[in-house]
Amino acid sequence: MSTNTENRSGSFPDPQKHKRGQPKEFDIIFDNPRKVYKAGDTIKGSVIIHLDHDLPLQTTSLDVTFSGKASVQFSKETGGKHRQHFMASERYFKTSHNLHPTGGISAGQHQFPFTYRLPAQIPSSFEAHYANVRYYAKAKLIVAHSKDVVVKHFFAVFRPLDLNFTLARHPIENESELSMMCCASGQIEALIRLQKRGFMPGETVPVRAEVKNNTSSRITKMYFTVEQSYECFAGGRSECGTKALKSATPPVEHGGVSAHSSATWDALDVVTVPVTVPTGLDGCNIIELEHKLVLNLVMGGALTCNRAAKVDMIIGTVPLANRQQDTDAVAPQPNMDSTPYHRERIMHYAGNHTDREMEDTLELPSYPAYAATQV
């Protein structure tokens, strides 16, 4: 009975010591070296095999499998010290292709090309603590009387979100009352206004903020960030997560507001929208995704603390058209040369869930970014 051996890099630690029936090199090479694809794109590449000996006839087979899946896993207290685990998954595709039928492979280096067209309605790649959407290609070389050799590479997918077909053009505002207990008594009133709610990665955000500081402590500074929050579902329960997204440029800071006074902050470029998954995570039924523009208020005094007010925003991949006339709408074109990528470390399992976890680095999508002057 054969045993699977997972291999992330595609090459063995010591090629001189590989066993008979095992290749010196076994890897998947993508035509797109960044391994980032739009939903509906065709993936092209090759499986590379380097042998220093012939593999016997009628004993060898080579397959490549493409897979896409969403997974959710979290636990909840159910009373006392007991916790219940909740899991859910959603399969988008899993298909295998035979690249070399049963038969021998001669010594030397070989390339076995493949193509696979992604479904058009799959969700974007996503990574969070309780949930993820992941895509991978896995090649397996089966050799009789030897261990199967397996190499697995994650690739990233983004599903376009056209802001012209959402509420992105509509203005939005949110008024909040923030109670202060950590360093001063009283409340802070904050009003955030956006002329539109839809933005592209790379775009700067114009905003108006009105802040009334009704506390006895000074607000030492104010600044905006973009926040990503999600809710995932399993077994009739849900779990949420939130994180501040890192922008390509530092956010602009305001000097603050004195105790028992107010300030109005009008700015055209308080923060640059970071590279992130399009809002909503369309195509996924077990994870919902939101983005918010967050006004961070840093309080002074004996105990420094932060408070925040938020307003919803929509982040997409196709920008709003410049509508000087309603009948003539043209969206600016992306500057793909300056499109940012970011790397994210993820966990996956080697072989099966009884094996130890392995780390891999996934280069998440280059969701199209646009120069601020274009948007």
N, C-alpha and C positions, 0 to 999 in steps of 0.2 A: 504494500500500500504506500503510495507516494505521500510525502509531507511537504506542505507549502513553505517556502522560505521567502519572506518579504525583504525587499531591498530598495531603499529609497534612492540611492545615488545612481544605481545602474552599473556600478563597478564593484568589484570585490576588494576587501581590505588588502589582500596580498594575492595578485593575479598569478603569481608563480606557484601558489599552493592550492589552487582550486582543484577539485576532485575530477576524476575521469567522468565524462558525461556532462560536465558543467562548463559554460563558456567563460572566457577571460573577461568579456564585457557583454552586458545585456542591458539595454536602455531604450527609452522612448524619446525620440527627438521630434519636437513640434516645428512646423514651418514658421509659426509665430513664436519667436523665442521667449516672449513675455507671457505666453499662455493665457491671454486675455481675449475673450470672444463675446460678441453680441449674440443674444438669443436669436436663433435662426441661422447663424453663420455655419459654414462648413469647416470642420477641423481637418487639417491635413498634416501628415507627418510620416514617420517611419519608425519601425522597431529595428534597432541595431543589434546584431549578434556578431561577436568576434570569437572564433574557435581556433585552437591550435591543433585540432585533430578532427577527423571526420566523425560525425554522428551516424550510427548505423541506419541502414535502410529499414523502413516499416516500423520505426520505433519512436519517431519524433513528430510532435505537433506544436503549432504556434498559434495562439489566440490573442486577440486584444479586445478588452471589454470597456465600454463607456457607461458611466453611471452618474446619475444626479438624484439627490435626495435631501429632504429637509428632516431634521431631527430635533426633538424637544425632550428635555429631561430635567426634572426638578423634584423636590420633596417638600412636604408640608406636615406640620404637627397635627396630629389627629386626636390629641388628648393625652395629658400627662407627658411622659418622655417619649412617647411613640411617634414615629414619623412614617408617613406613607410616601412611596415613590410613584411619580407619574411620568409616563413616557408616551410619546406619539411620534409617528414618522409619516412622511409623504413621499412616495417614489415618483419621480418624473420620467425617468427612463433607465433601463439597464439592457444593453444589447451587446452581444459578442459577435466577433467576426474572425473567421479562420484565415490567417495570412499564409499558412503553409500546411497543406494537408499532410497526412501521415506519410513519412518518407525521410530519407537521409538528408543531412546538410553537410556539405564539404567543409574542410578546414579553410580558414580565411575570414574576411570581414564581409558581412551581408547586410543589405538593407531591404526590409519588407514594408513597402508603402501602404498607408491606410488613408481613408477619408471617412468622415462621419458628419452628417448634418444635424445640428442641434434643433430640437423643437423650438418653434417661434414663441410659445406662450410660457416658457419656464421662468421662474423668478431669478433675480440677481443673487450672486454669491453673498453670503452673510455670515458673520461670526459674532457670537455673543456668549455670555456665560452659560445661559440656560438653553440656547437654541442656536442652530446653524443651518445654512444651506450650502452644500458642498458638491463639487463635481470632480470626477477623476477619470483618468484612463489607466488601465492596468493590463500589462502584457504578461502572458504565462507561457513558458516553454516546458513542454512535457517530454521527458526522455525516459524510456523504459529502463527499469532497474536503477534509477537515480532519482534524486530529489527534484520536484518541480522547481523551476526558477521563476520568481515573480518580481516584477518591478512596477511601482505605482507612482503616478504623478498627479497631483491636483492641478486643475486649471480653473480660471475664474471666468464668470459669466456676468454680463450686465444686461438687464432688460430695459430698453429705452422708455422714458417717461416724457411725453411731449407736454410741456407746460401750457400750450395753446388750447388743450382740451381739458383743462382743469380750472379750478377757481383761482389760478395763480395771478391773474391780472387784477383781481379785486383787492381793494385796500382792506386792512384789518387793524383793530386796536384791542388792547386789553388793559383793564384797570385793576390794580391789586392793592390790598391793604396788608401790610406786613407788620405783625406784632413783634416787638423787640423785648427780649427777656435776658439775653446773654450779657449785654453790656450797658443797656439803657432802657428806661421805661418809655412807653408811648408807642406810636405807630408811624410807619412810613407809608405814604401813598405814592404809587408809581403808575404812570400811564405810558404805554408804549404804542406808537402808531407807525404802521408801514403803509406806504403808498401802494404797494403790491405785496403779495405773499409768496410769489414764485420766484425762485432763483436758480442759478447754475453754479456748480463748483467753479471757483476762480472769480466769481462775481463779488463785488463789494456791495454792502447792504446800506442803503440810506435809511435813516430812522429818526424819529422825533421822540424824545423821552421827557416827561415832566415829572419831577420828583419833589414831594413835600416831606421834609424831615421834621416830624412832630415829636422827636425824641430829644433827650438832654445830651446826646452824644453826636459828634460830627461824623458824617459820612466822608471818609478820607479819600476814597476814589470810586469811580464807577467805570465799568467796561462791559462790552457785550461778547458773548460766546455763542456757539451753535451747539445744541444738545440733541443727541439721538436717544430716543426711548422706544422700547418695544414691549409687547405683551405676547406671550406664547401660551398655547392651550393644549391640555392633555387630560383625558379622563374626567371631563367636566369641571376641571379646575384650571387656574391660570397663574402665571408668574410674570413679573415685570422686571425690567432692567433699564438703567439709564447710564449714559456716559457723555462727558463733554468731548467734543471732537476737536482735534488739533488742527488749527488753521495754518496755511502756508506762511502767513505773516502775522506778527504779534498784533493783538487787538489795540485799537486806539483807546487811551484812558482819559477820563474827565477828572478834573481836579477835586471834585467832591462837593458836598453841601453842608454848610454849618448847621448846628443845632437850631431848631425852631425857625427854619428858613426854607426856601424853595429854589429850584433851578430848572431851567429848560435847556435841553441839549438837542440841537439840530446838527446832524452830521451826515455827510454823504458816503463816508467810508469807515464806519466804526469797526467792521470786521469783514474778513474775506471768507466766503463760503468754502469750507473744506471739501476735499474729495470724500464722498460718502455714497452709500447705497441710496438709490432714489426712494423718495417717500412712499410709504404704502407697502412695499415689497409685493407688488402685483404678481399674481400667479401662485402665491403660497397661501394655503388655507389655515395654517396652524401658527403663523407668526404675523403680527401686525406691527408696522413701523411708523413712527412719527418723528418730526423734527421741530424744534422750537428755537427761537431767538431768545436768549436769556440775558437780562440786565442784572449784572452782578454788583451788589452794593457792599463795600467793605467798610465796617464800622470801626472807629477808634475807641479809645477809652482803656480801662484797666484790662479788659478781656476783648481782644480783637475777634470779630466774628463777621460772617458773610450772610447776606440775605439776597434773594433773587426774585425778580418778576419775569414772566415768560409770555411769549406770544407765538402762536402757531405759524409755521412757514412750510412751503412745499419746495423740495429740491428735486430737480429733474435733469434730463440729459438732452432735451431739445428746448432751446430758449424761446421766450416770447418773441413774436414777430414785432418789428417796429411799425406800429400802426399809425402812420400819418393820415392814411385814408383807410376806412374799414374794408374797402374793396381791394386794397393793394398791400397785402401783408407778406413781408419777406423776413424770414428768420436769419440772423447772422450765422455765418459758417464757423465751425470749430477750428481752433488753432491746435491741431493734433500734435504738432511738433513740441509744444510746451505742455502737453497733457501730463499731469502728475500721476504717479503711481505711488502706492504705499504698500509696505510689506507687513504681513500679520502672521504671527506664529500660532499654529494650530496644533491640535492633538489628533492623531488617528491611531487605530489599532493595527498591530502587526499580526497578520494571519487571522486570529479570531479573538474574541473578547477575553479569553483566558491568558493571552500573551501580554507581555508588558506593553505599556503605551510608548509610542514613539513620537517625537516632535518632528514637524516639518514646517517649512516656511512657505507660505502661499502669497504670491504677489497679487493682491486683490485689484479689482478692475480699475482701469483708467476711465472712469466715468467721464465723458468728454468735458473738458474745462475750456472756458472762454475768457479771453482778455477782457478786462473791465470796460475798455473802450468799445468793445463790440456788442455789449449786451444792453 
